[in-house]
């Protein structure tokens, strides 16, 4: 279900091959997953909650 979505790696991740980062997929909701475990679980947030989070850390 999550695998068909488009994912973006964090801009704060290190150079190519660095394994310490997260990926996000934005659609009707916001999914966040560990880039090392792309077949694993993802955290699910509403778009409103995701925007509030991003605004608070920006």
PEBEL-V162139 format. One record per helix or strand. SS is the DSSP state (A for helix, B for strand). FROM is the first residue (numbers start at 1). TO is the last residue. Records with the same first field share a line. If there is no record, write none. Layout:
SS = FROM-TO, FROM-TO
This chain:
B = 8-9, 22-26, 29-34, 43-46
A = 47-57
